[in-house]
Amino acid sequence: MVFSGRHGVSDAERARAQRFTVDIEVETSVARAGKSDRISDTVDYRELRAIAKDVITGPSAHLIEALAERIATRALGVHGVKAVSVRVSKQPASMKPIGAAAVRIRRARA
């Protein structure tokens, strides 16, 4: 998923929107949904997309680590999610020639 947001360590990074890529993987039981073929029996991925969009287009953060943590925390609140892996990356002009800066975190319910 790709969204625009105003995040970064420097004021210049936060001054104009940048593209952020978000990947979310969840651990959940799919046995029931596999048999029923009903969205109500599994995680609705539209909800996860909405969370990622809300975080990236929302209040500024200095670090992509903070964005990943915000997404993971909210994703764990989605019914059926047992654990989540979130990867957030960006391609800031200030870091060239690096192709992208990225972080991946994994969180699980306690």
MODELLER restraints for C-alpha pairs under 7 A, 6 or more apart:
rsr = mdl.restraints
at = mdl.atoms
rsr.add(forms.Gaussian(group=physical.xy_distance, feature=features.Distance(at['CA:1:A'], at['CA:21:A']), mean=5.56, stdev=0.5))
rsr.add(forms.Gaussian(group=physical.xy_distance, feature=features.Distance(at['CA:1:A'], at['CA:22:A']), mean=5.22, stdev=0.5))
rsr.add(forms.Gaussian(group=physical.xy_distance, feature=features.Distance(at['CA:1:A'], at['CA:23:A']), mean=6.50, stdev=0.5))
rsr.add(forms.Gaussian(group=physical.xy_distance, feature=features.Distance(at['CA:2:A'], at['CA:19:A']), mean=6.52, stdev=0.5))
rsr.add(forms.Gaussian(group=physical.xy_distance, feature=features.Distance(at['CA:2:A'], at['CA:20:A']), mean=5.57, stdev=0.5))
rsr.add(forms.Gaussian(group=physical.xy_distance, feature=features.Distance(at['CA:2:A'], at['CA:21:A']), mean=4.48, stdev=0.5))
rsr.add(forms.Gaussian(group=physical.xy_distance, feature=features.Distance(at['CA:2:A'], at['CA:22:A']), mean=6.34, stdev=0.5))
rsr.add(forms.Gaussian(group=physical.xy_distance, feature=features.Distance(at['CA:3:A'], at['CA:19:A']), mean=5.70, stdev=0.5))
rsr.add(forms.Gaussian(group=physical.xy_distance, feature=features.Distance(at['CA:3:A'], at['CA:20:A']), mean=5.41, stdev=0.5))
rsr.add(forms.Gaussian(group=physical.xy_distance, feature=features.Distance(at['CA:3:A'], at['CA:21:A']), mean=6.58, stdev=0.5))
rsr.add(forms.Gaussian(group=physical.xy_distance, feature=features.Distance(at['CA:3:A'], at['CA:53:A']), mean=6.38, stdev=0.5))
rsr.add(forms.Gaussian(group=physical.xy_distance, feature=features.Distance(at['CA:3:A'], at['CA:56:A']), mean=6.48, stdev=0.5))
rsr.add(forms.Gaussian(group=physical.xy_distance, feature=features.Distance(at['CA:4:A'], at['CA:17:A']), mean=5.70, stdev=0.5))
rsr.add(forms.Gaussian(group=physical.xy_distance, feature=features.Distance(at['CA:4:A'], at['CA:18:A']), mean=5.29, stdev=0.5))
rsr.add(forms.Gaussian(group=physical.xy_distance, feature=features.Distance(at['CA:4:A'], at['CA:19:A']), mean=4.61, stdev=0.5))
rsr.add(forms.Gaussian(group=physical.xy_distance, feature=features.Distance(at['CA:4:A'], at['CA:20:A']), mean=6.02, stdev=0.5))
rsr.add(forms.Gaussian(group=physical.xy_distance, feature=features.Distance(at['CA:4:A'], at['CA:56:A']), mean=6.74, stdev=0.5))
rsr.add(forms.Gaussian(group=physical.xy_distance, feature=features.Distance(at['CA:4:A'], at['CA:57:A']), mean=6.17, stdev=0.5))
rsr.add(forms.Gaussian(group=physical.xy_distance, feature=features.Distance(at['CA:5:A'], at['CA:17:A']), mean=4.99, stdev=0.5))
rsr.add(forms.Gaussian(group=physical.xy_distance, feature=features.Distance(at['CA:5:A'], at['CA:18:A']), mean=5.50, stdev=0.5))
rsr.add(forms.Gaussian(group=physical.xy_distance, feature=features.Distance(at['CA:5:A'], at['CA:19:A']), mean=6.56, stdev=0.5))
rsr.add(forms.Gaussian(group=physical.xy_distance, feature=features.Distance(at['CA:5:A'], at['CA:20:A']), mean=6.95, stdev=0.5))
rsr.add(forms.Gaussian(group=physical.xy_distance, feature=features.Distance(at['CA:5:A'], at['CA:56:A']), mean=5.28, stdev=0.5))
rsr.add(forms.Gaussian(group=physical.xy_distance, feature=features.Distance(at['CA:5:A'], at['CA:57:A']), mean=4.81, stdev=0.5))
rsr.add(forms.Gaussian(group=physical.xy_distance, feature=features.Distance(at['CA:6:A'], at['CA:13:A']), mean=6.93, stdev=0.5))
rsr.add(forms.Gaussian(group=physical.xy_distance, feature=features.Distance(at['CA:6:A'], at['CA:14:A']), mean=4.49, stdev=0.5))
rsr.add(forms.Gaussian(group=physical.xy_distance, feature=features.Distance(at['CA:6:A'], at['CA:15:A']), mean=6.68, stdev=0.5))
rsr.add(forms.Gaussian(group=physical.xy_distance, feature=features.Distance(at['CA:6:A'], at['CA:16:A']), mean=6.11, stdev=0.5))
rsr.add(forms.Gaussian(group=physical.xy_distance, feature=features.Distance(at['CA:6:A'], at['CA:17:A']), mean=4.78, stdev=0.5))
rsr.add(forms.Gaussian(group=physical.xy_distance, feature=features.Distance(at['CA:6:A'], at['CA:18:A']), mean=6.20, stdev=0.5))
rsr.add(forms.Gaussian(group=physical.xy_distance, feature=features.Distance(at['CA:6:A'], at['CA:60:A']), mean=5.70, stdev=0.5))
rsr.add(forms.Gaussian(group=physical.xy_distance, feature=features.Distance(at['CA:7:A'], at['CA:13:A']), mean=6.37, stdev=0.5))
rsr.add(forms.Gaussian(group=physical.xy_distance, feature=features.Distance(at['CA:7:A'], at['CA:14:A']), mean=4.94, stdev=0.5))
rsr.add(forms.Gaussian(group=physical.xy_distance, feature=features.Distance(at['CA:7:A'], at['CA:60:A']), mean=5.02, stdev=0.5))
rsr.add(forms.Gaussian(group=physical.xy_distance, feature=features.Distance(at['CA:7:A'], at['CA:61:A']), mean=5.10, stdev=0.5))
rsr.add(forms.Gaussian(group=physical.xy_distance, feature=features.Distance(at['CA:7:A'], at['CA:62:A']), mean=5.67, stdev=0.5))
rsr.add(forms.Gaussian(group=physical.xy_distance, feature=features.Distance(at['CA:8:A'], at['CA:14:A']), mean=5.58, stdev=0.5))
rsr.add(forms.Gaussian(group=physical.xy_distance, feature=features.Distance(at['CA:8:A'], at['CA:61:A']), mean=6.43, stdev=0.5))
rsr.add(forms.Gaussian(group=physical.xy_distance, feature=features.Distance(at['CA:8:A'], at['CA:62:A']), mean=4.41, stdev=0.5))
rsr.add(forms.Gaussian(group=physical.xy_distance, feature=features.Distance(at['CA:8:A'], at['CA:63:A']), mean=5.91, stdev=0.5))
rsr.add(forms.Gaussian(group=physical.xy_distance, feature=features.Distance(at['CA:9:A'], at['CA:62:A']), mean=4.51, stdev=0.5))
rsr.add(forms.Gaussian(group=physical.xy_distance, feature=features.Distance(at['CA:9:A'], at['CA:63:A']), mean=6.51, stdev=0.5))
rsr.add(forms.Gaussian(group=physical.xy_distance, feature=features.Distance(at['CA:19:A'], at['CA:90:A']), mean=6.14, stdev=0.5))
rsr.add(forms.Gaussian(group=physical.xy_distance, feature=features.Distance(at['CA:20:A'], at['CA:88:A']), mean=6.77, stdev=0.5))
rsr.add(forms.Gaussian(group=physical.xy_distance, feature=features.Distance(at['CA:20:A'], at['CA:89:A']), mean=5.64, stdev=0.5))
rsr.add(forms.Gaussian(group=physical.xy_distance, feature=features.Distance(at['CA:20:A'], at['CA:90:A']), mean=4.75, stdev=0.5))
rsr.add(forms.Gaussian(group=physical.xy_distance, feature=features.Distance(at['CA:21:A'], at['CA:88:A']), mean=5.67, stdev=0.5))
rsr.add(forms.Gaussian(group=physical.xy_distance, feature=features.Distance(at['CA:21:A'], at['CA:89:A']), mean=5.20, stdev=0.5))
rsr.add(forms.Gaussian(group=physical.xy_distance, feature=features.Distance(at['CA:21:A'], at['CA:90:A']), mean=6.35, stdev=0.5))
rsr.add(forms.Gaussian(group=physical.xy_distance, feature=features.Distance(at['CA:22:A'], at['CA:87:A']), mean=5.61, stdev=0.5))
rsr.add(forms.Gaussian(group=physical.xy_distance, feature=features.Distance(at['CA:22:A'], at['CA:88:A']), mean=4.69, stdev=0.5))
rsr.add(forms.Gaussian(group=physical.xy_distance, feature=features.Distance(at['CA:22:A'], at['CA:89:A']), mean=6.68, stdev=0.5))
rsr.add(forms.Gaussian(group=physical.xy_distance, feature=features.Distance(at['CA:23:A'], at['CA:86:A']), mean=5.73, stdev=0.5))
rsr.add(forms.Gaussian(group=physical.xy_distance, feature=features.Distance(at['CA:23:A'], at['CA:87:A']), mean=5.06, stdev=0.5))
rsr.add(forms.Gaussian(group=physical.xy_distance, feature=features.Distance(at['CA:23:A'], at['CA:88:A']), mean=6.68, stdev=0.5))
rsr.add(forms.Gaussian(group=physical.xy_distance, feature=features.Distance(at['CA:24:A'], at['CA:84:A']), mean=6.98, stdev=0.5))
rsr.add(forms.Gaussian(group=physical.xy_distance, feature=features.Distance(at['CA:24:A'], at['CA:85:A']), mean=5.74, stdev=0.5))
rsr.add(forms.Gaussian(group=physical.xy_distance, feature=features.Distance(at['CA:24:A'], at['CA:86:A']), mean=4.71, stdev=0.5))
rsr.add(forms.Gaussian(group=physical.xy_distance, feature=features.Distance(at['CA:24:A'], at['CA:87:A']), mean=6.58, stdev=0.5))
rsr.add(forms.Gaussian(group=physical.xy_distance, feature=features.Distance(at['CA:25:A'], at['CA:84:A']), mean=5.68, stdev=0.5))
rsr.add(forms.Gaussian(group=physical.xy_distance, feature=features.Distance(at['CA:25:A'], at['CA:85:A']), mean=5.10, stdev=0.5))
rsr.add(forms.Gaussian(group=physical.xy_distance, feature=features.Distance(at['CA:25:A'], at['CA:86:A']), mean=6.60, stdev=0.5))
rsr.add(forms.Gaussian(group=physical.xy_distance, feature=features.Distance(at['CA:26:A'], at['CA:81:A']), mean=6.22, stdev=0.5))
rsr.add(forms.Gaussian(group=physical.xy_distance, feature=features.Distance(at['CA:26:A'], at['CA:83:A']), mean=5.68, stdev=0.5))
rsr.add(forms.Gaussian(group=physical.xy_distance, feature=features.Distance(at['CA:26:A'], at['CA:84:A']), mean=4.38, stdev=0.5))
rsr.add(forms.Gaussian(group=physical.xy_distance, feature=features.Distance(at['CA:26:A'], at['CA:85:A']), mean=6.32, stdev=0.5))
rsr.add(forms.Gaussian(group=physical.xy_distance, feature=features.Distance(at['CA:27:A'], at['CA:81:A']), mean=6.00, stdev=0.5))
rsr.add(forms.Gaussian(group=physical.xy_distance, feature=features.Distance(at['CA:27:A'], at['CA:82:A']), mean=5.41, stdev=0.5))
rsr.add(forms.Gaussian(group=physical.xy_distance, feature=features.Distance(at['CA:27:A'], at['CA:83:A']), mean=4.99, stdev=0.5))
rsr.add(forms.Gaussian(group=physical.xy_distance, feature=features.Distance(at['CA:27:A'], at['CA:84:A']), mean=6.18, stdev=0.5))
rsr.add(forms.Gaussian(group=physical.xy_distance, feature=features.Distance(at['CA:28:A'], at['CA:80:A']), mean=5.83, stdev=0.5))
rsr.add(forms.Gaussian(group=physical.xy_distance, feature=features.Distance(at['CA:28:A'], at['CA:81:A']), mean=5.23, stdev=0.5))
rsr.add(forms.Gaussian(group=physical.xy_distance, feature=features.Distance(at['CA:28:A'], at['CA:82:A']), mean=5.56, stdev=0.5))
rsr.add(forms.Gaussian(group=physical.xy_distance, feature=features.Distance(at['CA:30:A'], at['CA:42:A']), mean=6.42, stdev=0.5))
rsr.add(forms.Gaussian(group=physical.xy_distance, feature=features.Distance(at['CA:32:A'], at['CA:41:A']), mean=6.10, stdev=0.5))
rsr.add(forms.Gaussian(group=physical.xy_distance, feature=features.Distance(at['CA:33:A'], at['CA:41:A']), mean=4.86, stdev=0.5))
rsr.add(forms.Gaussian(group=physical.xy_distance, feature=features.Distance(at['CA:33:A'], at['CA:42:A']), mean=5.61, stdev=0.5))
rsr.add(forms.Gaussian(group=physical.xy_distance, feature=features.Distance(at['CA:42:A'], at['CA:80:A']), mean=6.79, stdev=0.5))
rsr.add(forms.Gaussian(group=physical.xy_distance, feature=features.Distance(at['CA:43:A'], at['CA:79:A']), mean=6.72, stdev=0.5))
rsr.add(forms.Gaussian(group=physical.xy_distance, feature=features.Distance(at['CA:43:A'], at['CA:80:A']), mean=6.00, stdev=0.5))
rsr.add(forms.Gaussian(group=physical.xy_distance, feature=features.Distance(at['CA:43:A'], at['CA:81:A']), mean=6.96, stdev=0.5))
rsr.add(forms.Gaussian(group=physical.xy_distance, feature=features.Distance(at['CA:48:A'], at['CA:75:A']), mean=6.32, stdev=0.5))
rsr.add(forms.Gaussian(group=physical.xy_distance, feature=features.Distance(at['CA:51:A'], at['CA:71:A']), mean=6.41, stdev=0.5))
rsr.add(forms.Gaussian(group=physical.xy_distance, feature=features.Distance(at['CA:51:A'], at['CA:74:A']), mean=6.96, stdev=0.5))
rsr.add(forms.Gaussian(group=physical.xy_distance, feature=features.Distance(at['CA:52:A'], at['CA:71:A']), mean=5.88, stdev=0.5))
rsr.add(forms.Gaussian(group=physical.xy_distance, feature=features.Distance(at['CA:55:A'], at['CA:67:A']), mean=6.73, stdev=0.5))
rsr.add(forms.Gaussian(group=physical.xy_distance, feature=features.Distance(at['CA:55:A'], at['CA:70:A']), mean=6.90, stdev=0.5))
rsr.add(forms.Gaussian(group=physical.xy_distance, feature=features.Distance(at['CA:55:A'], at['CA:71:A']), mean=6.53, stdev=0.5))
rsr.add(forms.Gaussian(group=physical.xy_distance, feature=features.Distance(at['CA:61:A'], at['CA:67:A']), mean=6.79, stdev=0.5))
rsr.add(forms.Gaussian(group=physical.xy_distance, feature=features.Distance(at['CA:64:A'], at['CA:88:A']), mean=6.36, stdev=0.5))
rsr.add(forms.Gaussian(group=physical.xy_distance, feature=features.Distance(at['CA:64:A'], at['CA:103:A']), mean=6.83, stdev=0.5))
rsr.add(forms.Gaussian(group=physical.xy_distance, feature=features.Distance(at['CA:65:A'], at['CA:103:A']), mean=6.29, stdev=0.5))
rsr.add(forms.Gaussian(group=physical.xy_distance, feature=features.Distance(at['CA:68:A'], at['CA:86:A']), mean=5.89, stdev=0.5))
rsr.add(forms.Gaussian(group=physical.xy_distance, feature=features.Distance(at['CA:68:A'], at['CA:87:A']), mean=6.60, stdev=0.5))
rsr.add(forms.Gaussian(group=physical.xy_distance, feature=features.Distance(at['CA:68:A'], at['CA:88:A']), mean=6.03, stdev=0.5))
rsr.add(forms.Gaussian(group=physical.xy_distance, feature=features.Distance(at['CA:68:A'], at['CA:105:A']), mean=6.85, stdev=0.5))
rsr.add(forms.Gaussian(group=physical.xy_distance, feature=features.Distance(at['CA:72:A'], at['CA:84:A']), mean=6.28, stdev=0.5))
rsr.add(forms.Gaussian(group=physical.xy_distance, feature=features.Distance(at['CA:72:A'], at['CA:86:A']), mean=6.31, stdev=0.5))
rsr.add(forms.Gaussian(group=physical.xy_distance, feature=features.Distance(at['CA:72:A'], at['CA:107:A']), mean=6.61, stdev=0.5))
rsr.add(forms.Gaussian(group=physical.xy_distance, feature=features.Distance(at['CA:76:A'], at['CA:82:A']), mean=6.83, stdev=0.5))
rsr.add(forms.Gaussian(group=physical.xy_distance, feature=features.Distance(at['CA:76:A'], at['CA:83:A']), mean=6.62, stdev=0.5))
rsr.add(forms.Gaussian(group=physical.xy_distance, feature=features.Distance(at['CA:76:A'], at['CA:84:A']), mean=6.81, stdev=0.5))
rsr.add(forms.Gaussian(group=physical.xy_distance, feature=features.Distance(at['CA:76:A'], at['CA:109:A']), mean=6.78, stdev=0.5))
rsr.add(forms.Gaussian(group=physical.xy_distance, feature=features.Distance(at['CA:82:A'], at['CA:108:A']), mean=6.02, stdev=0.5))
rsr.add(forms.Gaussian(group=physical.xy_distance, feature=features.Distance(at['CA:82:A'], at['CA:109:A']), mean=5.84, stdev=0.5))
rsr.add(forms.Gaussian(group=physical.xy_distance, feature=features.Distance(at['CA:83:A'], at['CA:107:A']), mean=5.67, stdev=0.5))
rsr.add(forms.Gaussian(group=physical.xy_distance, feature=features.Distance(at['CA:83:A'], at['CA:108:A']), mean=3.99, stdev=0.5))
rsr.add(forms.Gaussian(group=physical.xy_distance, feature=features.Distance(at['CA:83:A'], at['CA:109:A']), mean=6.15, stdev=0.5))
rsr.add(forms.Gaussian(group=physical.xy_distance, feature=features.Distance(at['CA:84:A'], at['CA:106:A']), mean=5.61, stdev=0.5))
rsr.add(forms.Gaussian(group=physical.xy_distance, feature=features.Distance(at['CA:84:A'], at['CA:107:A']), mean=5.45, stdev=0.5))
rsr.add(forms.Gaussian(group=physical.xy_distance, feature=features.Distance(at['CA:84:A'], at['CA:108:A']), mean=6.29, stdev=0.5))
rsr.add(forms.Gaussian(group=physical.xy_distance, feature=features.Distance(at['CA:85:A'], at['CA:104:A']), mean=6.87, stdev=0.5))
rsr.add(forms.Gaussian(group=physical.xy_distance, feature=features.Distance(at['CA:85:A'], at['CA:105:A']), mean=5.60, stdev=0.5))
rsr.add(forms.Gaussian(group=physical.xy_distance, feature=features.Distance(at['CA:85:A'], at['CA:106:A']), mean=4.24, stdev=0.5))
rsr.add(forms.Gaussian(group=physical.xy_distance, feature=features.Distance(at['CA:85:A'], at['CA:107:A']), mean=6.51, stdev=0.5))
rsr.add(forms.Gaussian(group=physical.xy_distance, feature=features.Distance(at['CA:86:A'], at['CA:104:A']), mean=5.48, stdev=0.5))
rsr.add(forms.Gaussian(group=physical.xy_distance, feature=features.Distance(at['CA:86:A'], at['CA:105:A']), mean=5.44, stdev=0.5))
rsr.add(forms.Gaussian(group=physical.xy_distance, feature=features.Distance(at['CA:86:A'], at['CA:106:A']), mean=6.44, stdev=0.5))
rsr.add(forms.Gaussian(group=physical.xy_distance, feature=features.Distance(at['CA:87:A'], at['CA:102:A']), mean=6.90, stdev=0.5))
rsr.add(forms.Gaussian(group=physical.xy_distance, feature=features.Distance(at['CA:87:A'], at['CA:103:A']), mean=5.56, stdev=0.5))
rsr.add(forms.Gaussian(group=physical.xy_distance, feature=features.Distance(at['CA:87:A'], at['CA:104:A']), mean=4.14, stdev=0.5))
rsr.add(forms.Gaussian(group=physical.xy_distance, feature=features.Distance(at['CA:87:A'], at['CA:105:A']), mean=6.56, stdev=0.5))
rsr.add(forms.Gaussian(group=physical.xy_distance, feature=features.Distance(at['CA:88:A'], at['CA:102:A']), mean=5.57, stdev=0.5))
rsr.add(forms.Gaussian(group=physical.xy_distance, feature=features.Distance(at['CA:88:A'], at['CA:103:A']), mean=5.62, stdev=0.5))
rsr.add(forms.Gaussian(group=physical.xy_distance, feature=features.Distance(at['CA:88:A'], at['CA:104:A']), mean=6.59, stdev=0.5))
rsr.add(forms.Gaussian(group=physical.xy_distance, feature=features.Distance(at['CA:89:A'], at['CA:100:A']), mean=6.38, stdev=0.5))
rsr.add(forms.Gaussian(group=physical.xy_distance, feature=features.Distance(at['CA:89:A'], at['CA:101:A']), mean=5.44, stdev=0.5))
rsr.add(forms.Gaussian(group=physical.xy_distance, feature=features.Distance(at['CA:89:A'], at['CA:102:A']), mean=4.02, stdev=0.5))
rsr.add(forms.Gaussian(group=physical.xy_distance, feature=features.Distance(at['CA:89:A'], at['CA:103:A']), mean=6.51, stdev=0.5))
rsr.add(forms.Gaussian(group=physical.xy_distance, feature=features.Distance(at['CA:90:A'], at['CA:100:A']), mean=5.48, stdev=0.5))
rsr.add(forms.Gaussian(group=physical.xy_distance, feature=features.Distance(at['CA:90:A'], at['CA:101:A']), mean=5.50, stdev=0.5))
rsr.add(forms.Gaussian(group=physical.xy_distance, feature=features.Distance(at['CA:90:A'], at['CA:102:A']), mean=6.56, stdev=0.5))
rsr.add(forms.Gaussian(group=physical.xy_distance, feature=features.Distance(at['CA:91:A'], at['CA:99:A']), mean=6.12, stdev=0.5))
rsr.add(forms.Gaussian(group=physical.xy_distance, feature=features.Distance(at['CA:91:A'], at['CA:100:A']), mean=4.38, stdev=0.5))
rsr.add(forms.Gaussian(group=physical.xy_distance, feature=features.Distance(at['CA:91:A'], at['CA:101:A']), mean=6.24, stdev=0.5))
